Amino acid sequence: MSERNDEYPEGVVIRDKRRLDPVTGEPRHAAPDPASAPDRATDGGPTPPDVARSGDEDVPKAEALLLEERTRDLQRVQAEYANYRKRVDRDRVALAEAAVGGALIGLLPILDDIDRAREHGDLTGAFKAVADQLDAVLGKLGLTPFGEPGDPFDPAIHEAVLHDESEDVTEPTATKVLRRGYQHGDRLLRPAMVGVTDPASEAAAEVASEVAAEVASEPEASPPGDPDTDGPS
């Protein structure tokens, strides 16, 4: 309980801190001192509504940003791993194809001997059965022969060793196959050895036409003993 004393200057406050009221004799309940009240904002007590509301709004935003960042990191790692898997699988397939292609190149001379025996009619009996089985197995491995008479000449897959001209063709043509070529998938193992026939040149065609015209214009010679040329009858 506070009392004003006229003996003291105005503005001076005297506080009675006695626990018992001198008039009634009842115990007094001490009023809280505003100056000694703890700072709720600093001692962990309830914060003002505006401050609490702004803090609650910042927490979800921070969590959302963190989640977005972690999601991007996970997507980047997954993409890198997928690219790595594709690259490893592609390299594995390329190595396997290279190994099979190397083994097939070593068998090409044997296939050439079988082709020559077939051309000469010597591929008969058990030898023919073995050759057929070998062709079937190599076909399953992806070995493909090419090079047949009449194929258009392609310098990428044909090796020209003979050259000729003819009016029977309209473009460079492999008219003779000396050795078949082989490829494994998209890989060329060996080009075909062929003889190429080109269309006849214009000069050669003109010479041939002139010769044919001269032959046609010459008079036919009379056979010996013709009565019209040996004299009067």
Order of alpha helices (4+ residues) and beta strands (2+ residues): beta-beta-alpha-alpha-beta-beta-beta-beta-beta-beta-beta-alpha
